Amino acid sequence: MDIFTREIVAWQISDRHDKTLVNASLLDGLVNRDFQKPIYIHSDQGAEYCSQDYT
């Protein structure tokens, strides 16, 4: 979710909350947006977000 506009940028559905789900959602959000300014990504720092693929 874009915190400023409250627009949903990307979402994924899976039966597991794992790094594959997190990475797919992140990439979907990055590919589908035209960023003119730097972006900031916030996560809860769970194990999925600390994976080598994500970082």
C-alpha positions, 0 to 999 in steps of 0.5 A, spaced: 500 500 500 502 506 498 501 510 504 501 517 501 495 515 497 492 509 500 493 505 493 494 498 493 500 497 489 501 490 489 498 483 492 499 476 491 495 470 494 498 464 497 496 458 502 503 460 505 506 466 508 514 465 505 519 468 502 516 466 495 510 470 496 513 476 499 518 477 493 513 476 488 509 481 491 515 486 492 517 485 484 510 486 482 509 492 486 516 495 483 514 492 476 507 496 475 509 502 478 513 508 475 517 511 480 519 518 479 522 519 486 526 514 491 521 509 494 521 506 501 519 499 503 517 498 510 516 491 513 515 487 519 522 484 519 519 477 519 523 471 517 521 472 510 523 479 509 530 477 512 531 472 507 537 473 502 533 474 496 529 479 499 535 483 502 
